[in-house]
């Protein structure tokens, strides 16, 4: 696979994963706002979830705007480190849920 194809595939996988996270954040936020009539302490958890959603959407935007790589590292280790670093951001969002 060419470097351009690998870049497009990696970008597509990241966008799909981050959009999935964004959709789950939106669903959770909607449920919290619907339950707001029954509980008055919804403001801080809702604000935290809204900011988490904003963070995920920012990751999507930055992934879409990412420029093409200037050089390609050889071997599997740089690719594994990049994938692990990318998806470790999702762990941060899941911890806030």
C-alpha positions, 0 to 999 in steps of 0.5 A, a space after each residue: 500500500 502506498 504512503 498516501 493510501 495508508 494516510 487516507 486509511 488511517 485518517 478514515 479510521 480515526 474519523 469513524 472512531 471519533 464520530 462514534 464517540 461524538 454520537 455517544 456523547 450527544 446521546 448521553 447529553 440528550 438523556 441528561 438534559 431530558 432528566 433535568 426536570 427531575 434533578 436539579 444537580 444536572 448542570 455540572 455533569 451536563 457541562 462536563 459532557 458538553 465539553 467532552 463532546 466539544 473535545 471529540 469534535 475538535 479531534 475530528 476537525 483537527 484530523 480532517 485538517 491534518 496535513 500530509 506527512 512529509 516523510 515516512 518512517 520505516 518499520 512497524 514501531 512508528 505506526 503502532 506508536 501513532 495508533 496507540 497515541 491516537 486512540 489513547 485520546 479516546 480513553 480520556 473521553 471514556 473516563 469522563 463518561 
